[in-house]
Amino acid sequence: MTKQLMITSVVALGVLLSANSPAQAQSLDERLAACKRIENALQRLVCFDEVAANVTGGSVASSPVAGTPASERAQSVAGKKDGSANSKRDKFGFEHIPDEEAEKAKPDRLAIKIANYSVNRVGALTIETTDGQVWEQISAERFNIDESADYYLERGLFGSYFFLGRTDGNRRTRVKRIK
């Protein structure tokens, strides 16, 4: 019963606000003050959302900085520095850089070809792929590289780590991208 009353009141408030605001042509400050006086938190939020949806002209939304998401501003700055668009392959492993397009297009698994590899004194691998990526083994198990085999990189839980594995077997090892 309470849920139905809440939904009905929110819909009624939305209808009232949409009917009154264009006809009366209130200023932005007056509309915000009216929303501020609403006691119910959900109704107040709906009111502020309605005001924000109707903001036009020389207000905050038309500001070149305030209206632009941070990721777009970061991309435009990054694009000015190097001038080249990175492909999905170049961005794989750089999750700490906020980018909405990369979030949508993150592959879970990436087939790779190993161009070069080395093993350090404690047996940890460092591999270089044919497209220039460099990955380093961070887990302690032994992982042998066969140059004729096909390999893949796979995203771990929540993208917090990555696996290097062979396509013809089930063994894999944790790696991190260093270049």
HELIX and SHEET records of a PDB file:
HELIX    1   1 THR A    2  GLN A   24  1                                  23    
HELIX    2   2 LEU A   28  LYS A   36  1                                   9    
HELIX    3   3 ALA A   41  ALA A   53  1                                  13    
HELIX    4   4 VAL A   60  SER A   62  5                                   3    
HELIX    5   5 ALA A   70  ASP A   82  1                                  13    
HELIX    6   6 LYS A   88  LYS A   91  1                                   4    
HELIX    7   7 GLU A  100  LYS A  104  1                                   5    
HELIX    8   8 LEU A  157  GLY A  159  5                                   3    
SHEET    1   A 7 ARG A 109  ILE A 112  0                                        
SHEET    2   A 7 TYR A 151  ARG A 155 -1                                        
SHEET    3   A 7 PHE A 162  ARG A 166 -1                                        
SHEET    4   A 7 ARG A 172  ARG A 177 -1                                        
SHEET    5   A 7 VAL A 134  GLN A 137 -1                                        
SHEET    6   A 7 LEU A 125  THR A 129 -1                                        
SHEET    7   A 7 ILE A 114  VAL A 119 -1                                        
END                                                                             
